[in-house]
């Protein structure tokens, strides 16, 4: 099955969701992830475009339950993001969330709560940074305040469960589609 073209181009879904320690001797579907990673330039200039297919694919992977794979693709985008850019901070938060989601799947609720807290810390740092005017960057189009509220709600629960994972795309209300 392919991801809808308006989201990522025509990148295929991985054949399975990799869960460290639970998928036996089966490794991650690196061949599929390599296709998305190949779309990432060595360095983005100025900002990470909100419409970049590897970024969209990484977020879609998370929302489809491919948490380890999402983290891998988002880390590649993060590595190419401008060193002092706001996108780098938001990407770190998204990576923490994908990792926390994976920990929830692995039934490691305390680890997941810590990672959600790390993501919230990143988003607070992002809020303290100067906002660029306009633009089509990832940060400018992402509803950071909604994600902060969701993270606070999750962290405020006495115990997290597998069902408490966060779908990043579900909070995006005005995501550009063209």
Rosetta blueprint (number, residue, H / E / L):
1 X L
2 X E
3 X L
4 X L
5 X H
6 X H
7 X H
8 X H
9 X L
10 X L
11 X L
12 X E
13 X L
14 X L
15 X L
16 X L
17 X L
18 X L
19 X L
20 X L
21 X L
22 X L
23 X L
24 X L
25 X L
26 X L
27 X L
28 X L
29 X L
30 X H
31 X H
32 X H
33 X H
34 X H
35 X H
36 X H
37 X H
38 X L
39 X L
40 X L
41 X L
42 X L
43 X L
44 X L
45 X L
46 X L
47 X L
48 X L
49 X E
50 X L
51 X L
52 X L
53 X H
54 X H
55 X H
56 X H
57 X H
58 X H
59 X H
60 X H
61 X H
62 X H
63 X H
64 X L
65 X L
66 X L
67 X H
68 X H
69 X H
70 X H
71 X H
72 X H
73 X H
74 X H
75 X H
76 X H
77 X H
78 X H
79 X H
80 X H
81 X L
82 X L
83 X L
84 X L
85 X L
86 X H
87 X H
88 X H
89 X H
90 X H
91 X H
92 X H
93 X H
94 X H
95 X H
96 X H
97 X H
98 X H
99 X H
100 X H
101 X H
102 X H
103 X H
104 X H
105 X H
106 X L
107 X L
108 X L
109 X H
110 X H
111 X H
112 X H
113 X H
114 X H
115 X H
116 X H
117 X H
118 X H
119 X H
120 X H
121 X H
122 X H
123 X H
124 X H
125 X H
126 X H
127 X H
128 X H
129 X L
130 X L
131 X L
132 X L
133 X L
134 X L
135 X L
136 X L
137 X E
138 X H
139 X H
140 X H
141 X H
142 X L
143 X L
144 X H
145 X H
146 X H
147 X H
148 X H
149 X H
150 X H
151 X H
152 X H
153 X H
154 X H
155 X H
156 X L
157 X L
158 X L
159 X L
160 X L
161 X L
162 X H
163 X H
164 X H
165 X L
166 X L
167 X L
168 X H
169 X H
170 X H
171 X H
172 X L
173 X L
174 X L
175 X L
176 X L
177 X L
178 X L
